[in-house]
Amino acid sequence: MKKDLPIKQKKHILLSIGKIEDKRILLEYIKKLIDFQKDEIILYATDKTHKFLSDNKINSVLVYKISEIGQSPNIADLLMKKVFDIIINIPKRKKIRIGKEFTDGKLIRKTAVSMGIALVTDPEVAAMVLDDLSLKKNDN
């Protein structure tokens, strides 16, 4: 009987990074990830993050925010299809806002948590996750 060979699956990572300082900090980790795992991952990014990555010669798939209804690919659709393995969503805000108002970022984070998708909201943790991913081979 023939043994089934493992099929490598790419990791799908959504990047939505608010502050330019955070984008700059994470750039070296994203570059390292691309250098070591470019055939193992697909990066998705919201508009400003996508532009920043593009300006730094990093390919990503542009995705539209939840509020950009009718635009495709839209994060809401991709979340419902469970496309993302990891979401790095770092807000611009300085303090936590508790309330009923939902921003795109808050909706992304809420949906990620409810669907069990790995979510990172802190730049330092994002750097560690990206660094760790760059060193691992995908065995799926």
Secondary structure, 3 states (H helix, E strand, C coil): CCCCCCCCCCEEEEEEECCHHHHHHHHHHHHHHHHHHCCCEEEEECHHHHHHHHHCCCCCEECECCCCCCCCCEHHHHHHCCCCCEEEEECCCCCCCCCCCCCHHHHHHHHHHHHCCEEECCHHHHHHHHHHHHHCCCCC
